[in-house]
Amino acid sequence: MKVGILTHSEWHKPDYEVGSSIIRGDWLIRYWSEAELYREGVDYDVLIFQKAKAPEIAKGFHGFKILDMCDPHPGIDEAMLPLVDWVTVPTMTL
């Protein structure tokens, strides 16, 4: 199985360090041999959107899509929820 992870930091390019992208993206990639940072054109079985608002990628991807949310982000939620197969959240409220 090949897994691509599109992190918030990689996709949105903020001018600050995003802890959740490190913990829920970079660390997974470091210790999960089947996972890598998302690269356009690679054939993945699973694509994880780590707090990344990328509906154009989600629409064109035909494998399993997971939206990993560690806190609420209204713009991401509305754009991405209808396009993914699974959503991970840390609390029942989310």
C-alpha positions in Angstrom: 0.0 0.0 0.0 1.3 3.4 -0.9 0.1 6.4 1.2 0.5 10.1 0.4 0.2 12.7 3.1 -0.6 16.3 2.2 0.2 18.3 5.2 -1.2 21.7 6.1 2.3 23.2 6.0 3.2 21.8 2.6 -0.1 22.8 1.0 -0.8 26.2 2.6 2.8 27.3 3.1 2.2 29.4 6.3 5.0 31.6 7.5 5.0 29.8 10.8 5.7 26.3 12.0 2.5 24.1 12.2 2.9 21.6 15.1 0.1 19.3 13.8 1.8 19.0 10.4 5.0 17.8 12.2 3.2 15.4 14.5 0.5 14.1 12.2 2.5 14.3 9.0 6.3 14.4 9.2 6.5 12.0 12.2 4.2 9.5 10.4 6.3 9.6 7.3 9.5 9.1 9.3 8.2 5.9 10.9 5.7 4.5 8.4 7.6 3.0 5.5 4.6 3.0 3.2 3.9 6.8 3.6 5.5 9.8 2.0 4.9 13.5 1.6 2.3 13.9 -1.2 3.8 14.4 -4.7 1.7 15.2 -7.7 1.6 12.4 -10.3 2.3 9.6 -7.9 -0.2 6.7 -7.8 -1.3 6.4 -4.1 -3.7 3.9 -2.6 -4.6 6.3 0.2 -4.3 10.1 0.4 -4.4 11.8 3.8 -5.2 15.5 3.8 -3.7 16.7 7.1 -5.8 19.8 7.6 -5.2 20.6 4.0 -7.9 22.4 1.9 -7.3 20.9 -1.5 -10.6 20.0 -3.1 -9.0 20.1 -6.6 -6.7 17.2 -5.6 -9.5 15.3 -3.7 -11.8 15.5 -6.7 -9.2 13.9 -9.0 -8.0 11.2 -6.6 -9.7 7.8 -6.9 -8.2 5.9 -3.9 -9.3 6.2 -0.2 -9.3 9.8 1.0 -8.9 10.7 4.7 -9.3 14.2 6.1 -7.3 14.5 9.3 -8.6 17.4 11.4 -7.0 18.2 14.8 -9.0 21.3 15.4 -12.0 23.0 13.6 -11.3 25.0 10.4 -14.6 26.1 8.9 -13.2 26.8 5.4 -11.5 23.4 5.2 -14.5 21.5 6.7 -17.0 22.8 4.1 -14.7 22.4 1.1 -13.4 18.9 2.0 -16.0 16.9 3.9 -18.1 16.0 0.9 -15.0 14.8 -1.0 -13.4 12.4 1.5 -14.2 8.8 2.6 -13.1 9.2 6.2 -12.5 12.0 8.7 -10.4 11.7 11.8 -10.9 14.1 14.7 -9.6 14.1 18.3 -12.9 14.9 20.1 -16.6 14.0 19.8 -17.4 17.7 19.5 -15.6 17.9 16.2 
